[in-house]
Amino acid sequence: MHFLMVLVLIALLATAFVSAVPVPLPNGEVIVIVNPKVQDDCYGTTAW
């Protein structure tokens, strides 16, 4: 549970940083592609 909260905080900080700093990459695609895969990998390897 604590690990999930940390992931959510990191995701919020990352989205705030990306939205605050103009990046040539499309913000939506990067967030959609990165977040689900990272969470699935973390649950598959560390949580179990």
Distance bins in CASP14 RR format, pairs under 12 A and 6 or more apart:
PFRMAT RR
TARGET T0000
AUTHOR 0000-0000-0000
RMODE 2
METHOD distances of the structure
MODEL  1
1 7 0 0 0 0 0 1 0 0 0 0 0
1 8 0 0 0 0 0 1 0 0 0 0 0
1 47 0 0 0 0 0 1 0 0 0 0 0
2 8 0 0 0 0 0 1 0 0 0 0 0
2 9 0 0 0 0 0 1 0 0 0 0 0
2 47 0 0 0 0 0 1 0 0 0 0 0
3 9 0 0 0 0 0 1 0 0 0 0 0
3 10 0 0 0 0 0 1 0 0 0 0 0
3 39 0 0 0 0 0 1 0 0 0 0 0
3 42 1 0 0 1 0 0 0 0 0 0 0
3 43 0 0 0 0 1 0 0 0 0 0 0
3 44 0 0 0 0 0 1 0 0 0 0 0
3 45 0 0 0 0 0 1 0 0 0 0 0
3 46 1 0 0 1 0 0 0 0 0 0 0
3 47 1 0 0 1 0 0 0 0 0 0 0
3 48 0 0 0 0 0 1 0 0 0 0 0
4 10 0 0 0 0 0 1 0 0 0 0 0
4 11 0 0 0 0 0 1 0 0 0 0 0
4 39 0 0 0 0 1 0 0 0 0 0 0
4 42 0 0 0 0 1 0 0 0 0 0 0
4 43 0 0 0 0 1 0 0 0 0 0 0
4 46 0 0 0 0 0 1 0 0 0 0 0
4 47 0 0 0 0 1 0 0 0 0 0 0
5 11 0 0 0 0 0 1 0 0 0 0 0
5 12 0 0 0 0 0 1 0 0 0 0 0
6 12 0 0 0 0 0 1 0 0 0 0 0
6 13 0 0 0 0 0 1 0 0 0 0 0
6 39 0 0 0 0 0 1 0 0 0 0 0
6 42 0 0 0 0 1 0 0 0 0 0 0
6 46 0 0 0 0 0 1 0 0 0 0 0
7 13 0 0 0 0 0 1 0 0 0 0 0
7 14 0 0 0 0 0 1 0 0 0 0 0
7 34 0 0 0 0 0 1 0 0 0 0 0
7 35 0 0 0 0 1 0 0 0 0 0 0
7 36 0 0 0 0 0 1 0 0 0 0 0
7 38 1 0 0 1 0 0 0 0 0 0 0
7 39 1 0 0 1 0 0 0 0 0 0 0
7 40 0 0 0 0 0 1 0 0 0 0 0
7 41 0 0 0 0 0 1 0 0 0 0 0
7 42 1 0 0 1 0 0 0 0 0 0 0
7 43 0 0 0 0 1 0 0 0 0 0 0
7 46 0 0 0 0 0 1 0 0 0 0 0
7 47 0 0 0 0 0 1 0 0 0 0 0
8 14 0 0 0 0 0 1 0 0 0 0 0
8 15 0 0 0 0 0 1 0 0 0 0 0
8 35 0 0 0 0 1 0 0 0 0 0 0
8 38 0 0 0 0 0 1 0 0 0 0 0
8 39 0 0 0 0 1 0 0 0 0 0 0
9 15 0 0 0 0 0 1 0 0 0 0 0
9 16 0 0 0 0 0 1 0 0 0 0 0
10 16 0 0 0 0 0 1 0 0 0 0 0
10 17 0 0 0 0 0 1 0 0 0 0 0
10 34 0 0 0 0 0 1 0 0 0 0 0
10 35 0 0 0 0 1 0 0 0 0 0 0
10 38 0 0 0 0 1 0 0 0 0 0 0
10 39 0 0 0 0 0 1 0 0 0 0 0
10 42 0 0 0 0 0 1 0 0 0 0 0
11 17 0 0 0 0 0 1 0 0 0 0 0
11 18 0 0 0 0 0 1 0 0 0 0 0
11 30 0 0 0 0 0 1 0 0 0 0 0
11 31 1 0 0 1 0 0 0 0 0 0 0
11 32 0 0 0 0 0 1 0 0 0 0 0
11 34 0 0 0 0 1 0 0 0 0 0 0
11 35 1 0 1 0 0 0 0 0 0 0 0
11 36 0 0 0 0 0 1 0 0 0 0 0
11 38 0 0 0 0 1 0 0 0 0 0 0
11 39 0 0 0 0 1 0 0 0 0 0 0
11 42 0 0 0 0 0 1 0 0 0 0 0
12 18 0 0 0 0 0 1 0 0 0 0 0
12 19 0 0 0 0 0 1 0 0 0 0 0
12 31 0 0 0 0 0 1 0 0 0 0 0
12 35 0 0 0 0 0 1 0 0 0 0 0
13 19 0 0 0 0 0 1 0 0 0 0 0
13 20 0 0 0 0 0 1 0 0 0 0 0
14 20 0 0 0 0 0 1 0 0 0 0 0
14 21 0 0 0 0 0 1 0 0 0 0 0
14 23 0 0 0 0 0 1 0 0 0 0 0
14 27 0 0 0 0 0 1 0 0 0 0 0
14 28 0 0 0 0 0 1 0 0 0 0 0
14 30 0 0 0 0 1 0 0 0 0 0 0
14 31 1 0 0 1 0 0 0 0 0 0 0
14 34 0 0 0 0 1 0 0 0 0 0 0
14 35 0 0 0 0 1 0 0 0 0 0 0
14 38 0 0 0 0 0 1 0 0 0 0 0
15 21 0 0 0 0 0 1 0 0 0 0 0
15 23 0 0 0 0 0 1 0 0 0 0 0
15 27 1 0 0 1 0 0 0 0 0 0 0
15 28 0 0 0 0 1 0 0 0 0 0 0
15 30 0 0 0 0 1 0 0 0 0 0 0
15 31 1 0 0 1 0 0 0 0 0 0 0
15 32 0 0 0 0 0 1 0 0 0 0 0
15 34 0 0 0 0 0 1 0 0 0 0 0
15 35 0 0 0 0 1 0 0 0 0 0 0
16 27 0 0 0 0 0 1 0 0 0 0 0
16 31 0 0 0 0 0 1 0 0 0 0 0
17 23 0 0 0 0 1 0 0 0 0 0 0
17 27 0 0 0 0 0 1 0 0 0 0 0
17 30 0 0 0 0 0 1 0 0 0 0 0
17 31 0 0 0 0 0 1 0 0 0 0 0
18 24 0 0 0 0 0 1 0 0 0 0 0
18 25 0 0 0 0 1 0 0 0 0 0 0
18 26 0 0 0 0 0 1 0 0 0 0 0
18 27 1 0 1 0 0 0 0 0 0 0 0
18 28 0 0 0 0 1 0 0 0 0 0 0
18 29 0 0 0 0 0 1 0 0 0 0 0
18 30 1 0 0 1 0 0 0 0 0 0 0
18 31 1 0 0 1 0 0 0 0 0 0 0
18 34 0 0 0 0 0 1 0 0 0 0 0
18 35 0 0 0 0 0 1 0 0 0 0 0
19 27 1 0 0 1 0 0 0 0 0 0 0
19 28 0 0 0 0 1 0 0 0 0 0 0
19 30 0 0 0 0 0 1 0 0 0 0 0
19 31 0 0 0 0 1 0 0 0 0 0 0
20 27 0 0 0 0 0 1 0 0 0 0 0
21 27 0 0 0 0 0 1 0 0 0 0 0
23 29 0 0 0 0 0 1 0 0 0 0 0
23 30 0 0 0 0 1 0 0 0 0 0 0
23 31 0 0 0 0 0 1 0 0 0 0 0
24 30 0 0 0 0 0 1 0 0 0 0 0
25 31 0 0 0 0 0 1 0 0 0 0 0
25 33 0 0 0 0 0 1 0 0 0 0 0
25 34 0 0 0 0 0 1 0 0 0 0 0
26 32 0 0 0 0 1 0 0 0 0 0 0
26 33 0 0 0 0 0 1 0 0 0 0 0
27 33 0 0 0 0 0 1 0 0 0 0 0
27 34 0 0 0 0 0 1 0 0 0 0 0
28 34 0 0 0 0 1 0 0 0 0 0 0
28 35 0 0 0 0 0 1 0 0 0 0 0
29 35 0 0 0 0 0 1 0 0 0 0 0
30 37 0 0 0 0 0 1 0 0 0 0 0
30 38 0 0 0 0 0 1 0 0 0 0 0
31 37 0 0 0 0 0 1 0 0 0 0 0
31 38 0 0 0 0 0 1 0 0 0 0 0
32 38 0 0 0 0 0 1 0 0 0 0 0
34 40 0 0 0 0 0 1 0 0 0 0 0
34 41 0 0 0 0 0 1 0 0 0 0 0
35 41 0 0 0 0 0 1 0 0 0 0 0
35 42 0 0 0 0 0 1 0 0 0 0 0
36 42 0 0 0 0 0 1 0 0 0 0 0
36 43 0 0 0 0 0 1 0 0 0 0 0
37 43 0 0 0 0 0 1 0 0 0 0 0
37 44 0 0 0 0 0 1 0 0 0 0 0
38 44 0 0 0 0 0 1 0 0 0 0 0
38 45 0 0 0 0 0 1 0 0 0 0 0
38 46 0 0 0 0 0 1 0 0 0 0 0
39 45 0 0 0 0 0 1 0 0 0 0 0
39 46 0 0 0 0 0 1 0 0 0 0 0
39 47 0 0 0 0 1 0 0 0 0 0 0
40 46 0 0 0 0 0 1 0 0 0 0 0
40 47 0 0 0 0 0 1 0 0 0 0 0
40 48 0 0 0 0 0 1 0 0 0 0 0
41 47 0 0 0 0 0 1 0 0 0 0 0
41 48 0 0 0 0 0 1 0 0 0 0 0
42 48 0 0 0 0 0 1 0 0 0 0 0
END
